Amino acid sequence: MKPGKLILPLLLTLLLVVSFSSAATSSKLVITHVTVIDATGRLPLPDQTVLIDGGRIAAIGASASITVPKEARTIDASGKFIVPGFWDMHVHIAGLNADPSWSKQVLLPLLLANGITGVRDMGGDLDALLSWQRDVESGAAPGPHIVAAGPFLASSGKRTPEQYPVANADEARAAVDELKKRGANFIKIISMPSRDAFFALADECKKQNIRFAGHLPFEIGAAEASDVGMHSIEHFLYSAFALSFSGKEAELRPRLMQAEKSSDTTAWEQIAHEADATYNAEKAAAVIQTLKKNGTWVTPTLASLDITSHPENWKTDDPLLSFVPPAMAKEWRDSFDDPQMKRHAAWLGRQASNDWKLTAELHRAGVPLLVGSDSLDPFVFPGDSFHHELSELVRAGFTPMEALQSATRGAAQFLGREKELGTVETGHVADLVLLSANPVENIANTRKVWAVVRKGAFYDRAALDSLLEQAKKEAANVREEKEKQ
């Protein structure tokens, strides 16, 4: 790239940072004549005024009763709806498909523009994530709160910024110790080499006072994992969750472990179908009671499964492809012609109905569920896939209000931060989304973001669009740098 080509993107970036910083330090912001949906479960409150001071909500009340400070910036939000900022609780923004060399400049603004004011990263470059976390919290960069595990623990593979292989119980303990010292907010597992290694990890996490979450290792049942403190179980299918509800679990689990060990995909898929077909209601009820008793959460990630299993709905000209580097967009487009991808998608499509069934059953029983998109898988775009996930939860039986609460109050409760985040209440951090239509009437209205407030900094639609345009340019620049090399 020629030096001159760097000037405009650099200036735009500086302008955005300056704008963000100045907005974040503004003392008072008042949003008037807005309908408040506070996510506590109360009915929407029309014609309210929300006073924000120092990045927190200072007052909420009927517009006629709130005195607006003369020095405050006032936003007339007549006809708009204010909700807590959204949390996507399963993303990968600094590893796997999201290379930190470009993802900070592209994905953080993209998430914020979609109303996502917080994310839980489930496996990525810890140094990058903690650096971004500091920048966002200090006001040096626009973006969501970041809760990060760093590299996920796996039973095999090479050590990379997003993966930490462990071979036995001692290595599992050592990994917990190292990651906590490096600043990880929690421990993520994707697989374990043995039952001993899993229980050693759980014990070390308890000793170190750090939570762990992730996939259920194939050696471990859901109730066992819950009993030793697994904070959240991610996915149903890829965690073999249905095995814990199967009357043939004792027979199927050893077969599944052997299929995984020998990389026998056909056998793995057949076992998954057998687990679904041998569902045992009495056993499922016992597992569910254990999850509830222990406060174990589940993240279904339905949108990712829905998108991946329906490649016929993918669009080669999808405008969201402009938010990933061109080389990645080409790779995703080329996958249309991959027979293996089509075969896997067809299997996922046959399997998917069980994930919706389990989601509905856990929800009816009162097991707390988190909203997670599992972005950035192919065509699982950050931001867009979060809103897709909300719709899938409603399809699985949530009311729109329940889905909204899972993405706001539920996330705050999971993180132990419900006293400052997750609801629109006095004293809480001013992470808010203003929508142009009512999400309680139709959950798809969460997509209609009119403005975002992040720790008191106000982004109107024009500011959000500027963030998006800059993100597109940053993504396009990845191509230029690669071509130069």
N, C-alpha and C positions, 0 to 999 in steps of 0.2 A: 504494500500500500504506500502511495506517495504521501509525504508529510502533510501536504495541503488537505488531503482527504480526512485527516484526523481532526482538523480544527473544528468543523461544525459539530460532529458528535461530542467532542470534548466540551465545547461551549454549552451544548444542550444539557449534558450531564451536570455541569457546574451550576447551571440555572436551576435545574430540578433540585439539586442538593441545597442550594441557597434558599429556594422557595420552601422546601421541606423544613429546614432548620428554623427559618423565621416564623413559619406557621406554628411549629411545635412549641415555640417559646412565647407565643401570643398569650396574654394573661387571661382574657375572657372571650368566650364565644357563646352566642345565644342562638338557639334554633327555635323558631316560633311557629305556632299553628300547625304542629305536626301530630300525627297519630302515633302514640307510643305503644309498641308491642314489646313488653319488657322481658318476655321469656320466663317469667315466674309461674305462668299458668293463668294469670289474670286476663280478663277480656281486654281487647285493645281500648286505649284511652284516647278519644279524639280531642283535637284542639288543645294540645299541651305545649308548654314551653320548657326547653331543657337548657339550663345554664351550666356552662363548662368553664372552670377556672383552674389554671395550672395543670391541665391535662386530666382533670377528674371532674365527675359530675357533681356540681355544687348544689343544684336544686332542680326539681321537676314539679310542675304544677299546671293547673289550668292557665291558659294564656292570659286571661283577664286578671289573674291574681299575682302574676310574677312581674316584679319591677325590673326592667331591663337597664343595666348599667349603661350610662352614656358612652363610656369608653369601649364598650364591647363591640365586637363584630357581630352583626345580626344577620341571620339567614332566615328568610321567609320560606317555610317548608309547607305551605298550604297544599293540601292534597297528597302529601307524601307520608311515608310510614318509616318510623325509626325502630331498628332492632339492634341487638348486640352484635358486635363483630363476629364473623364466622371463624371457626377453627376447622382446618382440614387435618385430621389426626393420623393420616398415613400418606406421607409423600416421600419422594426421593429427589432432593433438589441440588445435591452436591456429590453425586456419584452415580454409578450405573449409566443410564442414558443421559444424565445431566452432568456434563463436565463442568467443574467449578471455574474453568477458565472463561466460560461465557455465561453460566447459569445464573450467577448473582445479578448481572445486569439485565437479564431477560426474565427470569422466573419470579424474582421478588416483586418487581413492579406489576407483572401479570397477575400474580396472586392478589396483591393489594387492590388492583383495579376491579377484581371480582368480589370485593368485599371481604376477603379473607385476611383477618388481622392476626392470625396465629396459626402455626403449623407444628406438627410433630414429625421430624425427619426420622425415617425408619431404616437408615443405613446409608452413610456417606462419609465424606472426608471431614473428620472431626475438627482439624485445625481450621479449615475453611469455614465450617459451620459456626464455630465459636467466634471467629473473627467477624462474621456477618452478624451474629447475635449481638456482639458489642456495638457494632456500627448502628444497627437498628435501634437498640435500646438507648444509645446516647443521642440519637437524632441526627447522626452523620449520614444516614442513608434511608430512603423510604422502603418500607417492607413490613412484613408481619413479624410478630414474636416468633422465635425459633426455639423449640425444645428438641434436643439432638442426642441421639445415641452414639453417633460416630459409627465405626465399622461394625457390621453385624457379625456375630459369632457363627461359624459354620464348621462342619465336621471334616471338610476337605477343601482343597484348592490352595492357591497361592495367597500370600498376604498382600493386600492392596489397601489403599486408603478407605475403601468401603467394605472390605472383608477381612475378618480376623479368624483364621483357621485354628481350631484346638483339637488335639488328638486324644486327650484323656482328662480325667478329673483334675489333676494338678494344673494342667494348662488352662482349664476352664476357670479355676480359681485365680490364677495369675492374670488372666485376661480381665476379669472383673476388677482386680486391684489396679492394674495399669490404666484401664479406661476411666475409672473413677478419679485417679490422680491427675489424668490429663484434662478432666473437666466434663466428662460425659454426664448428661442429665439422667440417663437411665441406660440399661443394657438391653440390646436387641439380639435375639437368637433366631437363626433360620434353620439350623439343624444341630444335632449333638451326636458325638461318636458313640455314646452309650448311655444307658440309664444312670450309671454311676456319675458320669460327667454332668448330666443334667441336674441331679440332686446336689452335687458338689457346687455347681454354679448357684443354685437356689440358696444353699446354705451360706455361700460366700456373700451373696447379695444381701442376705439378712444381716450378716455380721458387719458388712460395710455400710448398711443403711442406704441402699440404692435399689430402686425398683428394676424388675426385668419384665420384658414383654416380647412378643414375636410369634413365630410359627410354633405350633405344637410339634415337637420332634415325633417321628413315627413310632418311637419306642414308648411314648408317654400318652396316657389317656387324659382327657380334659379334667376330670375330677382330681387326678393325681397332681396335675400341674397347678390347679387352683389351690389345693391343700398346702402346697409349699410356697405359695405367694406370687404366682405368675399374675402380673397386674392386668394384662390384656392379652387376649388370643386374637391373632390376626388371620383373617380369611376363614373360610370353611373348607373349601375344596383342597387347597394346597397345604392346609394343616391337617388333612385327613380327619377333620372334626367329626364327620358322620360315623367314623369307627366307634367313637365313644357312645353312640346311640344304637349300635348294632347288636343284635342278639348273637351274632357270630364273631364278635370282636376277638375272642380268644383264638379262633382259627385264622381270621383274616389278618390280624396284626403281624404275626411272624411272616406270612406270605408277602405283605406289603414291604416289610423291612428287607426281605430278600430281593424283591423286585427293584427296590431303590438301590440296593447294593450292586446289583447286576445291570442297572440302567435299562431295565426291561419295561419300556413305556406301555406296551400292549398289556402286560400283566398288571401294571399299576392301574391302568384305566379300568380293567375288568374288576379289580378288587374294589375300586371306588363305587362302581355300579352295584356290586354285591352288598356293600355296606349300606347303600341307600335302600336296597330292596329288602334288607333284613332289619329295618328300623324296629326298635322295641320300645313301646310307649312307657312301660314301667321303668325301664333302665334310663330312658331319656329324662323322665321326671326326677329321678335320683340325681343325675348329673346336674340338671338345672338347679335343684335345691342346693347343691354344693357350690355352684357358681354364685348364687345369690348370697349364701351364708358368708362366703369368703370375700365378697365384693370384687369378683373377677369380671372385667369388662370384655366385650367382644367387638371387633371391628369387621363387619361383613365384607366390605369393599365390593359391593354388588355392581357398581358402575363399570369398574375395570373388567369384570367378568362379562358383563353385558356387551361392552364395546368389543372386547377381544373375540367373543363368540359370534359376532355378526359382522364379518368383514364386508359383507354386501352393502352395509351402510356407510362404509368408509368412503371418503371423497378425495380423489386425487387433487382436486382444486380447493380443498377445504381452506378457507382463509386463515384458520388457526395454524396451519403449517408454516406461516410466516414467523411464528414464535419459536421455531426450532431451526437450527442451522440447516442450510440447504442440503448438505450431504446426508443428514439424518432424515430430512423430508424425502429425499430420493430413495433412501433405503426402505422407508416405510411404504412408499408407493410401489417399489419393486416387489414387496412382499405379497402383493396381490397375486402374483404368478408363482408363488412358492407352494408346491403341492403339500409339503409337510405342514405348512401353516394352515392350509385349508382343511387338512385332515384333523389337525388339533382343534381348530375352531369348531368343526362339526361335532367333535366329542364334547367340547365345552358346552356347546349349545344343548346337547342331550343331557348333560350333567347339571346345567345351571338351575333348573327348576328346584332342585333339592336345596340350593343355597337360599332361595327365596322362602321356601318352606321352613327351613331352620331359623331364618331371620324372624319370620312371623311368630314362630313358636316361642323363641326366646323373648321376644318383645311382649307377647301376651303374658308370659310367666313373670315378667318384671326383671329380667336380666338386663343390666344397663349396656347399651350399644353406642358405639362411637361412629362418627361420620368420617370416612377415609376414602380417598380417591385412588390411591396407589399410583399416582402419576409419578414419573413420566414413562409409562409403557407406551408402545406404539398406538397412536391416535387417542391416547388417554391424556388429554391436554390439561396442564395445571389450570385451576380456576374453573374452566368449563366442566371438567369431570366431577368437581365437587358439587356443582349444581345438579349434575346428572345423578350423583349419588343420593342427594336429597329426594329426587323424584323416584328413584328405585326404592327407597325406604317407604315412601308413601304407597308405592305399588305393592310392597310387602305387608302393608297393613297399618303403618303409622298414620296418624292424622297429620296434616301440615304443621300444626302447632307442635306436635311431638317430634317431628323431624327437625324443626327449627330449634327446639330445646336441646336435642341431642348435639347439634352443631354449635351450641353456645353455652348454655348452663351446664350441660352434661360434660363438655370438654373441660370446663373450669373445675367442676367437681372432681373429675378424674385426676386433674393436675394438683388438686388441693388448693386451688386459688379462687374458690367461689366467693370469698369475701371481697374480692376486688375485680373479678372478671365474670363474664358470662351472662349478666343480666343488666338491664337499664335501671340502675338504682343509685340513689344519692351516695356519694363517697366512692363509687367504683371508677376505675380507670375509664376514660372516655374513648373506648374502642367501639365505634358505632357504624352502622350502615343505614343510609337513607334510601328507600326504595320508592319507585314511582307507582307501585301497585301493591295490593295487600297480599302478603305471602300466606296468611292464614286461610284466605279464600282459595288460593291456588299456589302450591309450592313452587311452581315454575316462575312465579313473580320474584323469587330471590335473585333471578338473573337481571332484573330491571334496576340496576344500581344507578342511583341518581347522584350520590355523593358518599364519601367515606370519611369518617373521623378516626384518626389513629393517634391515640394518646393526646387528644386535643387538637391535633393538626387537621385542618379541614381541606379536603380534596374535592372540589366540585367536578362536574362532568368534564369540563375543559381540561382541568389538571390531570384527571385520570386518563383522558385520551392522549394527553402529551406523554404521560408515562408509557402508554402502550405504543405510541409511535417510536419513542426512543428504544423501547425493548425490541421492536421489529428491526430497527437499524442495527442494534447490537447483534442480533441473530444473523442478519445478512452479512455483517462484517466477518463472521467466522469463516464464511466461504472465501472472502478475500484473503484472509490470513493463510488459509490452507493452500490456496492457489499460489500464493507468493512462495510458500515453502516448496 
